[in-house]
Amino acid sequence: MAPPAQPVRDAVTLGIEADDALTLASTHSNKTTSGLASWCVERGGLMAQSTCIKCGSTTFEIVEKEPNHSNFKYFFVQCAKCGGVVGVQEFYNAGSILTKIAKALKVSI
């Protein structure tokens, strides 16, 4: 199967739903990525507004936490208003650590 046409790839990169991307590609096949962005704005924005499922706020923050019975720290992505957790990320960036180790060992990665 052939890869999608450039406008479809650009549309997906901008976060447009697949069906909308196909519609867009068929009606605006000569649009560039900036043209697709304009088209998205005309339709109401580039992407949905993130909303807390607990209180409806649209403001979030990252907080460092070490959960009970855990040997590691984490970053909690949480609602800035009510503290409802919407995601968790590792505290340490493994890629950054590996790059530093490789550099210290003079190994190319």
C-alpha positions in Angstrom: 0.0 0.0 0.0 1.4 3.4 -1.0 2.0 6.0 1.8 -0.6 8.7 2.2 -0.3 11.8 0.0 1.6 14.7 1.5 -1.5 16.7 2.5 -2.8 13.7 4.5 0.6 13.3 6.2 0.7 17.0 7.0 -2.9 16.9 8.3 -2.2 14.0 10.6 0.9 15.8 11.8 -1.3 18.8 12.7 -3.6 16.5 14.7 -6.5 16.3 12.3 -8.7 13.2 12.5 -8.1 10.7 9.7 -11.5 11.1 8.0 -11.1 14.9 8.0 -7.5 14.5 6.7 -8.8 12.5 3.7 -11.6 15.0 3.1 -9.0 17.8 3.3 -6.6 16.0 1.0 -9.3 15.5 -1.7 -10.5 19.1 -1.6 -7.2 20.9 -0.8 -4.6 18.7 -2.5 -2.3 21.7 -3.1 -2.2 23.0 0.5 1.1 23.3 2.3 1.4 22.6 6.1 0.8 26.3 6.8 -2.3 26.2 4.5 -3.5 23.2 6.5 -3.0 25.1 9.7 -5.2 27.9 8.4 -7.8 25.4 7.3 -7.8 23.9 10.9 -8.1 27.3 12.5 -11.1 28.1 10.3 -12.7 24.8 11.5 -12.3 25.9 15.2 -8.6 25.3 16.1 -5.8 22.9 15.7 -6.8 20.5 18.4 -9.2 20.0 21.3 -8.8 21.9 24.5 -7.5 19.6 27.3 -10.1 19.5 30.2 -9.9 18.1 33.7 -12.4 15.3 34.0 -12.9 16.1 37.7 -13.6 19.8 37.7 -13.6 21.0 34.1 -10.5 23.3 34.4 -8.2 23.7 31.5 -5.1 24.6 33.4 -2.5 21.9 34.3 0.8 21.7 36.1 3.7 19.2 36.6 4.4 18.2 40.2 7.3 16.1 41.4 6.1 13.2 43.6 7.4 10.0 45.2 4.5 7.7 45.6 4.3 5.5 48.8 6.2 2.2 48.5 8.0 3.5 45.4 11.8 3.7 44.9 11.5 6.4 42.3 10.3 9.9 41.8 7.7 10.7 39.1 6.3 13.9 37.5 2.5 14.0 37.9 0.6 16.0 35.3 -2.3 17.3 37.3 -5.1 19.8 37.2 -3.8 23.1 38.6 -7.3 23.8 40.2 -8.3 20.5 41.9 -5.1 18.4 41.7 -6.8 15.6 39.7 -4.0 13.5 38.1 -4.2 13.2 34.3 -0.8 11.6 33.6 2.5 10.4 35.0 6.0 10.8 33.6 9.3 9.4 34.7 11.3 11.8 36.8 14.6 10.9 35.0 14.9 11.1 31.2 16.4 7.8 30.2 17.5 9.1 26.8 19.4 12.0 28.5 21.1 9.6 31.0 22.1 7.2 28.2 23.6 10.1 26.2 25.6 11.2 29.2 26.9 7.7 29.8 27.8 7.2 26.1 29.6 10.5 26.1 31.6 9.6 29.3 32.5 6.3 27.7 33.3 8.0 24.4 30.8 5.7 22.6 28.7 6.9 19.7 25.0 6.2 19.9 
